[in-house]
Amino acid sequence: QKEVEQNSGPLSVPEGAIASLNCTYSDRGSQSFFWYRQYSGKSPELIMFIYSNGDKEDGRFTAQLNKASQYVSLLIRDSQPSDSATYLCAVNPPGRSASKIIFGSGTRLSIRP
Amino acid sequence: DVKVTQSSRYLVKRTGEKVFLECVQDMDHENMFWYRQDPGLGLRLIYFSYDVKMKEKGDIPEGYSVSREKKERFSLILESASTNQTSMYLCASSPSGGKQETQYFGPGTRLLVL
C-alpha cells in the first residue's frame, strides 16, 4: 500500500461547480497534511495545509481532515478554468523530521467551460 | 519573493557520465531538498539537507550523492548516469521553525540519459 494515495484522474468538473479531490494515507500517526498545486510544465506550489481534524477554509479552497478515516480532501468552490492543474497531496508521517513530507502521485483536475 | 533556481531546464547526458545538478535559493533557508518526479509515482525525495555540510538520505538515494558547501547552494550528483535516472528533478527549500512545511520549488531540470 502506498503511503499517500490519490486518484490520478483526470477529474473533469464544469466551471462554477465544486471540485472535490481526495487523498488517503496509511500512517495513522501522521500529523501534518498539505495540498500543492502543479500547473503543467511548472513546479508545485503550496496552497493549503491542515493539522487538525475538521475543515480549514481559505478563499475558494477548503481542506477537510478526518484522522479516524485517514483521509484528507480539498474542495474548490466556484471552479475556474485557471484551477485546471494537478493537485498533490502530501503528508508528514511520524518518525520523519518535520520537513520531510511524502507526496502522493497527484490528481489531474480539468475545469471545462 | 522566495526564489529557487536550478542550473539547467533541460539536460541530455550519456550513460556513465557524471552529472551535476545545481540549485540555489536566495531566502537563507536552512532546509533544501532534491526530488525526482515521474509519471504515476509523484514526487520522491532523493536527499535532504538541514544545514551546511549536513545531509540525510531520502526515500530513493541509490545512485545519487549531494553536496552542500554553502547555505544557499545544494548540488545533486549522479556519479554514473543510467537510463533509469531519466526524470524531472526538482529542488526545493524551506525555512526551519514554524513554517518549515512550506517548501518552495525551483523550475525543475528535465534530464534525459541516453
HADDOCK unambig.tbl for C-alpha pairs under 7 A between the chains (distance, minus, plus):
assign (segid A and resid 42 and name CA) (segid B and resid 107 and name CA) 6.31 0.50 0.50
assign (segid A and resid 43 and name CA) (segid B and resid 105 and name CA) 6.07 0.50 0.50
assign (segid A and resid 43 and name CA) (segid B and resid 106 and name CA) 6.59 0.50 0.50
assign (segid A and resid 43 and name CA) (segid B and resid 107 and name CA) 5.47 0.50 0.50
assign (segid A and resid 43 and name CA) (segid B and resid 108 and name CA) 6.72 0.50 0.50
assign (segid A and resid 44 and name CA) (segid B and resid 105 and name CA) 6.44 0.50 0.50
assign (segid A and resid 45 and name CA) (segid B and resid 104 and name CA) 6.82 0.50 0.50
assign (segid A and resid 46 and name CA) (segid B and resid 102 and name CA) 6.64 0.50 0.50
assign (segid A and resid 98 and name CA) (segid B and resid 101 and name CA) 6.91 0.50 0.50
assign (segid A and resid 99 and name CA) (segid B and resid 100 and name CA) 5.75 0.50 0.50
assign (segid A and resid 99 and name CA) (segid B and resid 101 and name CA) 5.49 0.50 0.50
assign (segid A and resid 103 and name CA) (segid B and resid 42 and name CA) 6.40 0.50 0.50
assign (segid A and resid 103 and name CA) (segid B and resid 43 and name CA) 5.73 0.50 0.50
assign (segid A and resid 104 and name CA) (segid B and resid 42 and name CA) 5.72 0.50 0.50
assign (segid A and resid 105 and name CA) (segid B and resid 40 and name CA) 5.61 0.50 0.50
assign (segid A and resid 105 and name CA) (segid B and resid 41 and name CA) 5.14 0.50 0.50
assign (segid A and resid 105 and name CA) (segid B and resid 42 and name CA) 3.61 0.50 0.50
assign (segid A and resid 105 and name CA) (segid B and resid 43 and name CA) 6.85 0.50 0.50
assign (segid A and resid 106 and name CA) (segid B and resid 42 and name CA) 6.46 0.50 0.50
